[in-house]
Amino acid sequence: MPNLGPQEGSNQVKVLLLTRAAAAQIQGGPGLTVQLLLKKHRRISPKAFTLSAVFCDQVALYYESVAPSIAISIARTGWLLSMQNAIKRRLPGSFRAATAFIFSILRFVFHFERATRGKQPAHALYHAHDFVAAYIGSRRHRHRFSLVLTVHDKGGWVREALLQNPIYRGTFIEKVMRHIEASAVQRANVVVFTSHGSLALFEGEHPGLLLSKDVRVVYTGIDTEELDSVPENNEVLPKYDVGQSTADVLCVGTLVKDKGVDTLIEAISLLPEDQRSRPSCLVVGRGHLKEELSSLIENKGLQDRVRLLGFLSRQEFLQLMRSATIFVLPSRVSVFDYILLEAGALGLPIITTAVGGNLEMFDQDSALLVPPDDPQALASAIARLLSDEALRQRLGQNAYHRIRSRFSLEAMFNAYAAIYQEIASRPEP
């Protein structure tokens, strides 16, 4: 292992954050975590280490440069985006996701090479937030730098991609993905999970892969300053052709099986007769199940009560959350959903499932926890919460205090800082 202590006359550890996320479209997960670490680092003085980052569509040396860097980097890879769009137009819909994935890797490699060549400062440590970035970083400089890998996926990257889109299962693509995932873990000096539930999922999918590895759990922290600065805005829904200015039931999540949006639709159809005309259920997110969920809404006769809004900007869905009555996320599998942290930190009464990271985030006093894949239990919880204002206030207040006190951005940043410094202090073998 290389000496990761002070280099080139500097007493600072140099850390390069890596993620294949597109910085211009960050909603959560790896990209948002990287942004949060950069943001917190900017506020710290003096700094024990330097922190910079490479995104799929961005090279950012400091947090202040994030916004302009997005525009500059997208412009520099405009030819790649044009090529990607030209190829996608000629392919069947089922292959378009794979095309976007391949080109996102090319754009990441372009920026990674730019960040680590020539006069760019040498970085003592790579902190990757997805398996592809970890693999590329470790292959490029495997004998020069140590690697921290944070796993944000449900059971790992292969499970997330293959189980959500089974078209690739059993193919050559699966074999390549599994090789990348296993190699990234094996080469990492420290493997971090965002919850104990996430760690358990990964071990179930990859028995034995973590043996002898240095494994940690670091909870994602909430940026309360951002949430507190979100203004109320009643014009978001009319902009999307939704008559009302708020939502009785709000769900924000990718339209994939794990999020359980189909369970939510079934639950709305099972509400008691006296409540069926009340709830406006709005779902924010996109994914490959959009057509299937739209058909389910139509079959249940819920077109007037359940709306799939698709993608909203981060500012828009945060504004929508501020005015919602209750927040529901009926996940079948949960790692540690940042959107639930945000809902809790905003004081929303929450209904979610008693699985994985949800059980580490909430207790029975801060959310209504129901079994996964149980529309009747979910319907009963929705009916109960909509009809009991005192319960909504109590759950919202408890969630507000619990999330803000237990899952702070400072706690996450300090945990990672301790890992960086620990690795930097290790002697050469």
C-alpha positions in Angstrom: 0.0 0.0 0.0 1.3 3.5 -0.8 2.1 6.0 1.8 -1.0 8.2 1.9 0.2 10.8 4.3 1.5 14.3 3.4 2.8 14.6 -0.2 4.8 17.2 -2.1 5.3 19.4 0.9 1.7 19.4 1.9 0.4 18.3 5.3 -3.1 17.5 3.8 -4.5 14.2 2.6 -5.7 14.5 -1.0 -9.0 12.8 -1.6 -10.7 12.5 -5.0 -14.4 11.6 -5.0 -15.6 9.5 -8.0 -19.1 8.9 -9.2 -20.7 8.0 -12.5 -23.7 10.1 -11.5 -24.7 13.0 -13.8 -24.2 16.1 -11.7 -26.9 18.0 -13.6 -29.6 15.6 -12.7 -28.9 14.6 -9.1 -31.9 13.5 -7.1 -30.2 11.3 -4.5 -27.8 8.5 -4.0 -24.1 8.7 -5.0 -24.2 12.0 -6.8 -26.0 13.8 -4.0 -23.7 12.3 -1.3 -20.7 13.6 -3.2 -22.2 17.0 -3.5 -23.0 17.0 0.3 -19.4 16.1 1.1 -18.1 18.9 -1.1 -20.5 21.3 0.4 -19.6 20.5 4.0 -15.9 20.5 3.2 -16.2 24.1 1.8 -17.4 25.2 5.2 -14.5 23.7 7.2 -11.5 25.8 8.1 -8.7 24.8 8.5 -9.1 21.7 6.4 -7.3 18.5 7.3 -7.6 17.2 3.8 -8.3 18.5 0.3 -11.5 17.3 -1.4 -12.3 17.3 -5.1 -14.6 15.3 -7.4 -15.2 13.8 -10.8 -18.8 13.3 -12.0 -20.0 11.7 -15.2 -20.7 15.2 -16.6 -18.5 17.3 -14.4 -15.0 17.9 -12.9 -15.4 20.0 -9.8 -12.3 21.2 -7.8 -14.4 23.0 -5.2 -18.1 23.2 -4.4 -18.3 26.7 -5.6 -17.3 25.6 -9.1 -20.0 22.9 -9.4 -22.6 24.8 -11.3 -20.3 26.4 -14.0 -18.4 23.1 -14.2 -21.5 21.3 -15.3 -22.0 23.6 -18.2 -18.4 23.6 -19.2 -18.0 19.8 -19.0 -21.2 19.0 -20.8 -20.0 21.4 -23.6 -16.7 19.6 -23.8 -18.5 16.2 -24.2 -21.2 17.5 -26.4 -20.0 15.2 -29.2 -20.5 12.2 -27.0 -24.0 13.3 -26.1 -24.8 13.9 -29.8 -23.5 10.4 -30.7 -25.5 8.8 -27.8 -28.7 10.4 -28.9 -28.1 9.5 -32.6 -27.6 5.8 -31.6 -30.6 5.8 -29.2 -32.9 6.9 -32.0 -32.0 3.9 -34.0 -32.3 1.3 -31.3 -35.4 -0.4 -29.8 -36.5 1.1 -26.5 -35.2 -1.9 -24.4 -31.7 -1.1 -25.5 -31.7 2.6 -24.9 -30.9 2.3 -21.2 -27.8 0.3 -22.0 -26.7 2.9 -24.5 -27.1 5.7 -22.0 -25.1 3.6 -19.5 -22.2 3.0 -21.9 -21.9 6.6 -22.8 -22.1 7.7 -19.2 -19.0 5.6 -18.6 -17.2 7.2 -21.6 -18.0 10.7 -20.2 -16.8 9.7 -16.8 -13.5 8.3 -18.2 -13.0 11.6 -20.1 -13.3 13.7 -17.0 -11.4 11.2 -14.8 -8.4 11.3 -17.1 -8.6 15.1 -17.3 -8.7 15.4 -13.5 -5.7 13.1 -12.9 -3.2 14.0 -15.7 -0.7 16.7 -16.3 -0.6 19.5 -13.8 -3.5 18.3 -11.8 -2.5 17.7 -8.2 -1.7 14.1 -7.2 -4.5 12.6 -5.1 -3.6 10.3 -2.2 -6.9 8.5 -2.0 -9.9 7.7 -4.2 -13.4 7.6 -2.7 -15.7 6.0 -5.2 -19.5 6.0 -4.9 -20.3 3.5 -7.5 -18.7 0.3 -8.7 -17.8 1.4 -12.2 -16.0 4.5 -10.9 -14.2 2.3 -8.3 -13.2 -0.1 -11.0 -11.9 2.5 -13.3 -10.0 4.4 -10.6 -8.4 1.2 -9.2 -7.4 0.0 -12.7 -5.9 3.3 -13.6 -3.8 3.9 -10.5 -4.1 0.6 -8.5 -0.5 0.7 -7.2 -0.4 4.4 -6.3 -3.6 5.2 -4.4 -5.8 3.5 -1.8 -9.6 3.2 -2.5 -12.6 3.7 -0.3 -15.8 2.3 -1.9 -19.3 3.4 -0.7 -22.1 1.0 -1.8 -25.4 2.9 -2.4 -27.1 0.1 -4.3 -29.6 -2.5 -2.9 -27.5 -5.6 -2.7 -25.0 -4.2 -5.1 -24.9 -2.7 -8.6 -25.7 -5.9 -10.4 -28.8 -6.6 -8.4 -30.0 -3.1 -8.9 -29.6 -3.2 -12.6 -30.6 -6.7 -13.4 -33.6 -7.2 -11.1 -35.0 -3.8 -12.1 -34.5 -4.5 -15.8 -34.4 -8.3 -16.3 -33.7 -8.1 -20.0 -29.9 -8.3 -19.2 -30.1 -11.3 -16.9 -28.1 -14.2 -18.1 -26.4 -12.2 -20.8 -22.7 -11.3 -21.4 -23.5 -7.9 -20.0 -24.4 -9.5 -16.7 -21.0 -11.3 -16.6 -19.1 -8.1 -17.3 -21.1 -6.3 -14.6 -20.5 -9.0 -12.0 -16.8 -8.9 -12.8 -16.6 -5.2 -12.3 -18.6 -5.3 -9.1 -16.5 -8.1 -7.5 -13.2 -6.5 -8.6 -14.1 -3.1 -7.2 -14.9 -4.7 -3.8 -11.8 -6.8 -3.8 -9.5 -3.8 -4.6 -11.1 -1.5 -2.0 -9.2 -0.8 1.2 -12.4 0.1 3.0 -16.0 -0.8 1.9 -18.7 1.5 3.3 -22.5 0.8 3.4 -25.1 3.4 4.1 -27.0 1.2 6.6 -26.8 -2.2 8.3 -29.7 -3.2 6.1 -27.7 -2.4 3.0 -24.8 -4.5 4.3 -27.1 -7.4 5.0 -28.6 -7.2 1.5 -25.1 -7.2 -0.1 -23.9 -10.1 1.9 -27.0 -12.0 0.9 -26.3 -11.3 -2.8 -22.5 -11.9 -2.6 -21.8 -14.5 0.1 -18.1 -14.4 1.1 -17.1 -11.4 -1.0 -16.7 -9.2 2.1 -14.7 -11.8 4.1 -11.5 -10.2 5.4 -12.6 -6.7 4.1 -12.6 -3.6 6.3 -16.3 -2.9 6.3 -18.0 0.2 7.8 -21.5 1.7 8.1 -21.9 5.4 7.6 -25.4 6.9 7.5 -26.2 9.5 4.9 -26.5 12.9 6.5 -29.3 15.5 5.7 -28.5 19.0 4.5 -31.0 20.9 6.7 -29.8 24.3 5.5 -31.0 23.4 2.0 -34.3 22.2 3.2 -34.9 25.2 5.4 -34.2 27.5 2.5 -36.8 25.9 0.2 -39.6 28.5 -0.3 -43.2 27.5 -0.3 -44.6 27.6 -3.8 -48.2 26.7 -4.7 -47.6 27.0 -8.5 -45.7 23.7 -9.0 -48.7 21.4 -9.6 -50.7 23.8 -11.9 -47.5 23.9 -14.0 -47.9 20.1 -14.5 -51.6 20.4 -15.3 -52.7 19.3 -11.8 -55.6 21.3 -10.5 -54.9 21.4 -6.8 -51.9 23.1 -5.2 -51.0 20.3 -2.8 -51.2 16.5 -2.4 -53.0 14.5 0.2 -50.6 11.6 -0.5 -47.2 12.2 -2.0 -44.7 9.5 -3.2 -41.3 10.3 -4.6 -39.3 7.4 -6.1 -38.1 5.7 -9.2 -40.7 3.7 -11.0 -39.2 0.3 -10.4 -40.4 -2.8 -8.6 -38.5 -2.2 -5.4 -40.2 1.2 -4.7 -43.6 -0.5 -4.5 -45.6 2.2 -6.3 -48.0 -0.5 -7.6 -48.7 -1.4 -3.9 -49.6 2.3 -3.3 -52.0 2.3 -6.3 -53.7 -0.9 -5.0 -54.0 0.7 -1.6 -55.7 3.8 -2.9 -58.3 1.6 -4.5 -58.9 -0.2 -1.2 -59.6 3.0 0.9 -63.0 3.0 2.7 -65.9 4.4 0.7 -66.1 7.6 2.6 -62.4 8.4 1.8 -62.2 7.4 -1.8 -63.2 10.8 -3.1 -60.6 12.6 -1.0 -57.1 11.6 -1.6 -55.1 13.1 -4.4 -52.1 10.8 -4.7 -49.2 12.2 -6.7 -46.2 10.2 -7.6 -42.9 11.9 -8.6 -40.3 9.9 -10.5 -39.5 8.1 -13.7 -38.6 4.5 -14.6 -39.3 1.6 -16.9 -42.6 0.7 -15.1 -44.3 3.9 -16.1 -46.6 2.3 -18.7 -47.4 -0.7 -16.5 -48.3 1.6 -13.6 -50.4 3.9 -15.9 -52.4 0.8 -17.0 -52.9 -0.2 -13.4 -54.3 3.2 -12.5 -56.7 3.0 -15.5 -57.8 -0.5 -14.6 -58.6 0.6 -11.1 -60.5 3.6 -12.3 -58.2 6.0 -10.4 -57.3 8.4 -13.2 -58.8 11.3 -11.2 -57.0 10.4 -7.9 -53.6 9.1 -8.8 -51.2 11.0 -11.1 -47.7 10.1 -12.3 -45.9 13.4 -12.6 -42.7 12.0 -14.0 -39.4 13.9 -13.4 -39.5 17.1 -11.4 -36.5 19.3 -10.6 -35.1 19.0 -7.1 -36.4 22.4 -6.2 -39.8 21.6 -7.4 -40.3 18.3 -5.6 -38.9 19.8 -2.4 -41.5 22.6 -2.7 -44.2 20.0 -3.3 -43.1 18.1 -0.2 -43.4 21.2 2.0 -47.2 21.4 1.3 -48.1 17.6 1.2 -50.4 16.1 3.8 -48.6 12.8 4.2 -45.6 11.1 2.5 -45.7 7.4 1.5 -42.9 5.2 0.2 -44.0 1.5 0.3 -40.6 0.0 -0.7 -40.2 -3.7 -1.0 -36.4 -3.3 -0.3 -34.7 -0.4 1.3 -31.1 0.7 1.7 -31.4 4.2 3.2 -33.6 6.3 1.1 -32.5 10.0 1.2 -36.0 11.1 0.2 -37.3 9.7 3.5 -34.6 11.7 5.4 -35.8 14.8 3.6 -39.5 14.0 4.3 -38.8 13.5 8.0 -36.6 16.6 8.3 -39.4 18.6 6.7 -41.8 17.3 9.4 -44.0 15.3 7.1 -46.0 12.4 8.6 -44.6 9.3 6.9 -45.9 5.9 6.0 -43.2 3.4 4.9 -42.3 -0.2 5.1 -40.7 -2.1 8.0 -37.7 -3.2 6.0 -33.9 -2.6 5.8 -32.7 0.9 6.4 -36.2 2.2 7.1 -36.0 0.4 10.5 -32.8 2.2 11.3 -34.2 5.6 10.2 -37.6 5.5 12.0 -39.3 3.9 15.0 -43.0 3.4 15.7 -43.2 6.9 17.2 -41.8 8.7 14.1 -43.5 6.9 11.2 -46.2 4.4 10.5 -44.4 1.2 9.5 -46.3 -1.4 7.5 -45.4 -4.7 5.9 -44.0 -4.6 2.4 -46.2 -5.7 -0.5 -49.4 -5.5 1.6 -51.9 -3.1 0.0 -54.6 -3.6 2.7 -52.2 -2.7 5.5 -51.0 0.3 3.5 -54.6 1.4 2.8 -55.5 1.1 6.5 -52.5 3.3 7.5 -53.3 5.9 4.9 -57.0 6.0 6.0 -55.9 6.3 9.6 -53.4 9.1 9.0 -55.7 11.1 6.7 -58.5 11.1 9.3 -56.3 11.9 12.4 -54.8 15.3 12.4 -53.3 14.9 15.9 -51.5 11.8 14.8 -50.2 13.5 11.7 -48.8 16.3 13.9 -47.2 14.0 16.4 -45.6 11.8 13.8 -44.3 14.8 11.8 -42.8 16.5 14.9 -41.2 13.2 16.1 -39.7 12.6 12.6 -38.5 16.1 12.4 -36.5 15.9 15.6 -35.3 12.3 15.1 -33.9 12.8 11.6 -32.3 16.2 12.3 -30.6 14.9 15.5 -29.5 11.5 14.4 -28.6 11.9 10.7 -26.8 15.2 10.4 -24.5 16.1 7.5 -21.8 16.9 10.0 -21.9 13.3 11.4 -21.6 11.8 7.9 -18.7 14.1 7.0 -16.8 13.4 10.2 -17.2 9.7 9.8 -15.7 9.8 6.3 -13.0 12.2 7.4 -12.0 9.7 10.1 -11.7 7.0 7.5 -9.6 9.2 5.2 -7.2 10.1 8.1 -7.0 6.5 9.3 -6.0 5.2 5.9 -3.5 8.1 5.5 -1.8 7.2 8.7 -1.3 3.5 7.9 2.3 2.7 7.3 3.6 1.2 4.1 3.6 -2.6 4.2 
